[in-house]
Amino acid sequence: MPLTHAGGVATVTDATFAEEVLAADLPVLVKFTASWCPPCRMIAPVLAEIAQEEGHRLKVVSLDVDENPSTTNAYGVLSMPTLMLFRAGEPVRSLVGARSKRRLLEELGDALRPRP
């Protein structure tokens, strides 16, 4: 099943999460989102910019919590948007709420640096 993209941000589902996120070569930033969530819409353009600018070292995907309850529950996501950074199949950072691009990149900075 092909991924759909919104400005460089791919959409994942319960069915594609393991393949697209857990098995990914790059770190993956997952936005747990919902159509009814205003802060989720606010951060969407920020994530699209990051996906385009940082695509060489970071994959950005979006998962709708209402349509994909298994993954949402598996990671204990209760608030939207939740941004969760996965590296080598493991969640390494979790952030809740919308934020500016600069702040988000700062908060993800150490997690995005290559490991020695």
Buried (B, 14 or more C-beta within 10 A) or exposed (E): EEEEEEEBBBBBBBEBBEEBBEEBEBBBBBBBBBEEBEBBBEBBEBBBBBBEEBEEEBBBBBBBBEEBEEBBEEBEBEEBBBBBBBBEEEBEBBBBEBBEBEEBBEBBEEBBEEEE
